[in-house]
Amino acid sequence: MANVATKSEAPAGQNFASPFSCELADIDLDDSMANSSYFEEIKLIDAENIRESWRGFVKMREYGKCVHRDDLQTHARRLENASWRLWHSLKKTECEQFFHELHGNVATLPDVLSKKDQDEVVKVETENFKKQSKPLCVAFSHSMERNGANNFVFFLLRELTEYRFEVISPKSGPMVQDFNDIGIPVHFLENGCEKHLLEQHLSKYSFAIINTIMKPDVVLACVGLRIPHLWVIHEAWPIPQIEHYAKEVFLLPHLDCNLIERAMKSVDYVVFPAKMQRDLYEEWLDPLKSSVIYNGIPMRAIEALRSSQNTNIARRNLSNSIPGLKLDRSDIVILHIGTVCKRKAQINTVQAFARLCTEHPELREKAKLLIVGVRYIRPHEIQYVDEIKAEIEKADLSKNVIMLDTQKNPLPFYQASDIVVCPSLNEVLPLVICEAMAFERPVICSRIAGIPECCTDNAEGFLIEAGDVATYCTRLERLVKSAELRQTMGAMGRKRVLQQFSMGEMLKKYSAAIAQCFSADRAPKHGADKAATSKCRVLVDMDNTLVDFDSAFIAAWRAGHPDFDDKVVRERRHFELELNFPKAQRSEVVKQFGVPGFFLSFKPNPGALTAIKEMMDEGIEVVLCTSTHPSCHPQSAADKFRWVEAHLGEHFMSRMIITRDKTLVDGDILLDDKPQVKGGNPAPRWKHVLFTQSYNRGASGPRINSWSEWRDALKVLSA
């Protein structure tokens, strides 16, 4: 898993012509392509410029996206990948197959893209670039099943648009596709994996969100790697029962009370969705590093559904799309939605419903109980489903009670219901209650944990004691028999959601918490120099710090300008190289940066590689923190990865961070030639140490003049 997804460049100086005996000129391309200004470069592909052919296929792929041609997108993606691999394949047959496939696919393109389609391609490519420029962050989830905790992190990541997120989960599940649909890739890493493997996966990210109490090992790994992180705990496991829940309920043998305690005492910031949770773990928490943030409800999706279909239409649509489900206009529909398991107490709902139908037989004709959330994963959940089915059979309610699997989109079920119930035995503050109230549905909930924080008895619904089936039944009866009461309570619930569970308010509070994570003090607190430096993280810039950018440019520029005076570069006043040239030459200067292999051609600055090794030998964490040039992001990123692989080894590639904003990267020291390093974080924790160049001599602050002085840079830690 690399910091930036780039295609590899071939080693400098490799001969590309000899392996290929065929050229594109031998292929009879469709004549219509001859007039295609947008794709003209594709017809020019031959053995000499095979490396550059991918650019044409990128455009082909984006065109396919614009005109909704899935087949064209697929072919273009395959061709794009093949063009990057081909020079490593010396077989003539492979080359011939490639050109044959090229011929078959470019022929499907129009003569010239319309102006509208060209604008759309530019828009898509611009958005892709913007996305790649954002800080790369990660969210750890305990699964990819559909449940409240995963729905929360899905909504949160979807709204945190200023960051670029990936997700890591121990296993796959139906929500993988949900994340992929909003452009978030999902990777897999087993629970309780070896520490070095976890750290290897974490090392490329600028920030981490750890979702659920089940991930304290990730919190501790972030602390060790000095990665800013935020922990969201959805559970309310009493401290004396943590071992029971971890090992017996969730089957996580590596998880224990000591691990969770250590993580809570060292975390950057921890968020709880309910006040009672923070009270539960108060003895372990730093009050300045914890807060309660109520989960926001995605009102846009709810409003879109409510405006497009009423209750009757929702029932008809569900009945038409789900085999065996029949909901009529006159039915009174009771909805119990959530993972079917003992702590959610679906069996109590069946028992209360059965009692209601026994005491009021007339309700059998119109009362329906819909239980949504069956899954077949853990053995105890499967056994519980069987127990519920047995209870349904015993009460002869198979026509009234319908059990359904977990659903990708639960919102239509709220719209189709009259009453929503949540009689859980163990819960925090489930989203289903707030979602039900957003749909103006009255609720019946157990009076436990954080539920009284969102629902008041006899206001938005009823609160009952957990496990009290008799009271549960009487509350159901009141709501089933009174449409007016359902309407009144539903309206009060809607009002409360809008006031207390706003998505905008939640995002504002999470943004503030994340900002605090980035500003957290991760500096070493040891007195002795050696002890301090062994915990130090040094961010090292590449261009004109680690490597000699100027010499490479001078050599390339002189090839076309033999009389060039290198003082223009060596003694320049402006950091941006092109600004030191006459305006007429600036575009030509920038064009040089995009020449394939330019960034790969740099030589290390004298003593740089030795200094890097010495730092690491002394226990200093060295991370290369570099930016790509705006004129050639993919090219310069690819070259830089190849440079590091060639000079520092493949293992060092995991120590690279490519970013447009270094202020969002955590470290103790930033060693960089740029006179001022600014960005979205106005107060980064690192201290800037200048690497002396002509254009930064007037800048104030600590500096070193050569790599032989690298130990002087560490003095800022004790300043």
RABELPE-V142264 format. One line per field, one symbol per residue. ss: DSSP state (H for helix, E for strand, L for the rest). psi: psi as a letter, one per 20 degrees, with the letter a starting at -180 (. if undefined). burial: + if it has 24 or more other C-alpha atoms within 12 Angstrom, else -. A space follows every 10 residues. Layout:
ss->???
psi->???
burial->???
//
This chain:
ss->LLLLLLLLLL LLLLLLLLLL LLLHHHLLLL HHHHHLLLLH HHHHLLLLLH HHHHHHHHHH HHHHHHLLLH HHHHHHHHHH HHHHHHHHLL LHHHHHHHHH HHHHHHLLLL LLLLHHHHHH HHHHHHHHHH HHHLEEEEEE ELLLLLLHHH HHHHHHHHHL LLEEEEEEEL LLLLHHHHHH HLLLLEEELL LLLLHHHHHH HHLLLLEEEE ELHHHHHHHH HHHHHLLEEE EEELLLLLHH HHHHHHHHHL LLLLLLHHHH HHHHHHLLLE EELLHHHHHH LHHHLLHHHE EELLLLELHH HHHHHHHHLL HHHHHHHHHH HLLLLLLLLL LEEEEEELLL LHHHLHHHHH HHHHHHHHHL HHHHHLEEEE EEEELLLLHH HHHHHHHHHH HHHHLLLLLL EEEEELLLLL HHHHHHLLEE EELLLLLLLL HHHHHHHHLL LEEEEELLLL HHHLLLELLL EEEELLLLHH HHHHHHHHHH HLHHHHHHHH HHHHHHHHHH LEHHHHHHHH HHHHHHHHLL LLLLLLLLHH HHHHLLEEEE LLELLLEEHH HHHHHHHHLL LLLLLLHHHH LLLLLLHHHH LLHHHHHHHH HHHLLLLLHH HLEELLLHHH HHHHHHHLLL EEEEEELLLL LLHHHHHHHH HHHHHHHHLH HHHHHEEELL LHHHLLLLEE EELLLLLLLL LLLLLLEEEE ELLHHHLLLL LLEELLHHHH HHHHHHHLL
psi->orhpoqqqqq qqiqoighip iqqhhipnqp hhihjohhjh hgijpahhkh hihhhhhghg ghghghjlnh hhggghgghg ghhhhhiipj phhgghhghg hgghhhiiqr gpqqhghghh gggghghggg ghiqpprqpp qirkrorggh hghghghhhm iiqoqrqpqh rrrhighggh hjjoqprppq qkrqghgghg hhhiqiqppo oqijlhhggh ghghikppqp pooirmoqgi jggggghhgj lnhiprgggg ggghiiqgpp ppiqhhghhh jhiiqohikq rpoppqpnhg hghgghiipa gggggggghh iopipoorhi qopppoprpo rhiikhhhgg gggggghghm hhihhipppo opkpqmfqgh gghhghhghh hgghjlkhih pppqrqqgoi ghhghirhpp qmkqhprenq hhghgghhjl pqqoqqmrcj giiipppjei bqprppinhg hgghhggghh iohggggghg hhggghghhh lphghghghh hhgghhghjq ojqqkqgqgg gghijqoppp qfojfhrngg hgggghhhhi mhjpoihhgh kqhpgoghii qqhhighhgh hhhjppighi iqqqqpighg ggggghhjjp oppporqqph ilggghgggg ghggghhiqh hihikpooqi niiipqrhpo oqipgporbh oimqhqpppq oprhijhiqr rqrqiriijh hhhihhhj.
burial->++++--++++ +-------++ -+++--+-+- --+----+++ +++++++-++ ++++++++++ ++++++---- -++-++++++ ++++++++-- ----++-++- +++-++++++ --+----+-- +--------- ++++++++++ ++++++++++ ++++++++-+ --++++++++ -+++++-++- ---+++++++ ++-----+++ ++++++++++ ++++++++++ ++++++++++ ++++++++-- -++-++---+ -+--+++-++ +-++++++++ ++++++++++ +--++---++ +++++++++- -+--++---- ++-++--+-- ----++++-- ++++++++++ ++++++++++ +++++++--- --++-+++++ +++++-+--- +--++--++- ++----+--+ ++++++++-+ ++++++++++ ++++++++++ ++++++++++ ++++++++++ ++++++++++ +++++++++- ++++++++++ ----+++-++ ++++++++-+ ++++-++-++ +-++++++++ ++++------ -+++++++++ ++++++++++ +++++++--- --------++ ----++++-- +-------++ -+++++++++ +++++--++- ++--+----+ +++++++++- --++++++++ ++++-+++-- -+++++++++ ++++++++++ +++++++--- ---+++++++ +++++++--- -++++++-++ ++++-++--
//
